[in-house]
Amino acid sequence: MTATKLWLALLCIVVSLFAETAESQTITAESIATYISLDSGRPKDQYSEYSAKLATLLAGYSPAALERIFGKVVSVDFQPTLNTELGLEPMNFGSLSSDLTEGAKAELDKVFEYLQENPGARIMIEGHTDANLHYDQALSEARAASAAAYLASKGIDSSRLETVGYANNRPLIEGNSKEARDANRRIEIRVL
């Protein structure tokens, strides 16, 4: 398959998947990779580069053009997460938990290395949840704080770490399927 055909195929997948979701949606490189991965059954990291390029491409369109393409109002957040830039595996949590898994710690070790190599870098750790419950805001903040505490315990100055919780307001995948819930219980990291 040529690169042009691959781009068109990926764009078609993204348009069809986002068109099926809720009224309004924010499209990110991470959400594009997640949707393509779910559609293809392949690991999402295989689509990181394409997803970042596709998000950047879509960000160049006007809001009216995006509405024509997707059939609804969408916005594009094309600033890649550090998760995408470093090719990190998803850093997910158990249901109702802010405890870091061993897998999440291994990925945060890569973030630690990045911060060691970039001593001027500051990051924002974003916590997310998968449901709309009264304690989701606190849980999302606790997830972000757990990651920050882990990095601080390894020697990163806490002034370089900011945290925020988004509860379930920025899902990677809409819906209540097991895949959606698992993917949405996560942290994402952005360079400030």
C-alpha positions as CSV (number, residue, x, y, z in Angstrom):
1,M,0.0,0.0,0.0
2,T,1.4,3.4,-0.9
3,A,1.8,6.1,1.7
4,T,-1.0,8.2,0.1
5,K,-3.4,5.2,0.2
6,L,-2.4,4.5,3.8
7,W,-3.1,8.2,4.8
8,L,-6.5,8.1,3.1
9,A,-7.4,4.8,4.8
10,L,-6.4,6.1,8.2
11,L,-8.3,9.3,7.6
12,C,-11.4,7.3,6.6
13,I,-11.2,5.2,9.7
14,V,-10.8,8.3,11.9
15,V,-13.7,10.2,10.3
16,S,-16.0,7.2,10.6
17,L,-15.1,6.5,14.2
18,F,-15.3,10.1,15.4
19,A,-18.5,10.6,13.4
20,E,-20.1,7.8,15.5
21,T,-19.3,9.3,18.9
22,A,-20.9,12.1,20.9
23,E,-22.1,15.5,19.8
24,S,-18.8,17.3,20.2
25,Q,-15.3,15.8,20.4
26,T,-11.7,16.9,20.8
27,I,-9.4,15.0,18.5
28,T,-5.9,14.4,19.6
29,A,-3.0,12.3,18.2
30,E,-3.6,9.9,21.2
31,S,-7.3,9.5,20.5
32,I,-6.6,8.9,16.8
33,A,-4.1,6.2,17.6
34,T,-6.5,4.6,20.1
35,Y,-9.4,4.5,17.6
36,I,-7.2,3.1,14.8
37,S,-5.8,0.5,17.2
38,L,-9.3,-0.6,18.3
39,D,-10.4,-0.8,14.7
40,S,-7.3,-2.8,13.5
41,G,-6.7,-4.9,16.6
42,R,-3.0,-3.9,16.5
43,P,-1.0,-2.1,19.3
44,K,-1.7,1.6,19.3
45,D,2.1,2.5,19.4
46,Q,2.2,1.3,15.7
47,Y,0.1,4.4,14.8
48,S,1.8,7.1,16.9
49,E,3.7,8.7,14.1
50,Y,0.8,8.6,11.7
51,S,-1.6,9.8,14.4
52,A,0.5,12.8,15.2
53,K,0.8,13.8,11.6
54,L,-2.9,13.3,11.0
55,A,-3.8,15.4,14.0
56,T,-1.4,18.1,12.8
57,L,-3.0,18.0,9.3
58,L,-6.5,18.2,10.8
59,A,-5.5,21.1,13.0
60,G,-4.8,23.1,9.8
61,Y,-8.5,23.0,8.8
62,S,-11.0,25.7,9.8
63,P,-13.7,24.8,12.3
64,A,-16.3,24.9,9.4
65,A,-14.2,22.5,7.3
66,L,-13.8,20.1,10.2
67,E,-17.6,20.2,10.7
68,R,-18.1,19.3,7.1
69,I,-15.6,16.4,7.3
70,F,-16.9,14.9,10.5
71,G,-20.5,15.9,10.3
72,K,-20.4,17.6,13.7
73,V,-18.5,20.1,15.7
74,V,-15.0,18.9,16.6
75,S,-11.8,20.5,17.7
76,V,-8.3,19.3,17.2
77,D,-5.6,19.4,19.9
78,F,-2.5,18.6,18.0
79,Q,0.1,19.2,20.7
80,P,1.4,15.7,21.1
81,T,1.6,14.2,24.6
82,L,4.9,13.1,25.9
83,N,3.3,9.7,25.9
84,T,3.2,9.9,22.1
85,E,6.6,11.5,21.7
86,L,8.4,8.9,23.8
87,G,6.3,6.0,22.5
88,L,5.1,5.1,26.0
89,E,2.7,2.3,26.6
90,P,-0.6,3.4,28.1
91,M,-0.4,4.3,31.8
92,N,-3.7,3.0,33.0
93,F,-5.2,2.3,36.4
94,G,-7.5,-0.2,38.0
95,S,-11.1,0.8,38.6
96,L,-11.5,3.3,41.4
97,S,-7.7,3.2,42.0
98,S,-4.9,5.8,41.9
99,D,-2.2,3.2,42.6
100,L,0.5,3.0,40.0
101,T,0.8,-0.4,38.3
102,E,4.3,-1.8,37.7
103,G,3.7,-1.1,34.0
104,A,2.9,2.5,34.7
105,K,6.0,2.8,36.9
106,A,8.1,1.4,34.0
107,E,6.7,4.0,31.7
108,L,7.3,6.8,34.2
109,D,10.9,5.6,34.4
110,K,11.2,6.6,30.8
111,V,9.7,10.0,31.7
112,F,12.2,10.3,34.4
113,E,15.0,9.7,31.9
114,Y,13.6,12.3,29.6
115,L,13.5,14.8,32.5
116,Q,17.1,13.9,33.4
117,E,18.2,14.5,29.8
118,N,16.2,17.8,29.6
119,P,16.9,19.6,32.9
120,G,14.9,22.7,31.9
121,A,11.7,20.8,31.0
122,R,8.6,21.0,33.0
123,I,5.6,18.7,32.6
124,M,1.9,18.6,33.3
125,I,0.6,15.3,34.4
126,E,-3.1,14.9,33.5
127,G,-5.3,12.4,35.4
128,H,-8.4,10.9,33.8
129,T,-11.3,8.6,34.8
130,D,-13.8,6.4,33.0
131,A,-17.1,7.2,34.7
132,N,-19.3,10.1,35.8
133,L,-19.3,9.6,39.5
134,H,-19.2,12.3,42.2
135,Y,-15.6,11.4,43.2
136,D,-14.2,11.3,39.7
137,Q,-12.6,14.7,39.9
138,A,-10.7,13.8,43.1
139,L,-9.8,10.4,41.7
140,S,-8.4,12.0,38.5
141,E,-6.3,14.4,40.6
142,A,-5.1,11.6,42.8
143,R,-3.9,9.6,39.7
144,A,-1.9,12.6,38.5
145,A,-0.5,13.2,42.0
146,S,0.6,9.5,42.2
147,A,2.6,9.9,39.0
148,A,4.1,13.2,40.2
149,A,5.0,11.7,43.6
150,Y,6.7,8.7,41.9
151,L,8.8,11.1,39.8
152,A,9.6,13.2,42.8
153,S,10.7,10.1,44.7
154,K,13.2,9.4,42.0
155,G,14.7,12.9,42.4
156,I,12.8,15.2,40.0
157,D,12.2,18.6,41.6
158,S,8.5,19.0,42.3
159,S,8.7,22.5,40.8
160,R,9.0,20.8,37.4
161,L,5.9,18.8,37.9
162,E,2.3,20.1,37.6
163,T,-0.8,18.0,38.0
164,V,-4.4,18.4,36.9
165,G,-7.4,16.1,37.0
166,Y,-10.0,16.1,34.2
167,A,-12.3,13.4,35.6
168,N,-14.1,11.9,32.6
169,N,-14.3,15.1,30.6
170,R,-11.6,14.1,28.0
171,P,-12.2,10.5,27.1
172,L,-10.0,8.8,24.6
173,I,-12.9,6.6,23.7
174,E,-16.6,7.4,24.1
175,G,-18.9,4.8,25.6
176,N,-19.1,2.4,28.4
177,S,-17.4,-0.7,26.8
178,K,-14.6,-2.5,28.7
179,E,-12.1,-1.2,26.1
180,A,-13.4,2.4,26.6
181,R,-13.3,2.2,30.4
182,D,-9.8,0.6,30.4
183,A,-8.4,3.2,28.0
184,N,-9.9,6.2,29.8
185,R,-8.5,5.3,33.3
186,R,-5.2,6.9,32.5
187,I,-2.6,9.6,32.9
188,E,-1.2,11.7,30.0
189,I,1.8,13.9,30.2
190,R,2.5,17.1,28.3
191,V,5.6,19.3,28.2
192,L,5.0,22.8,29.4
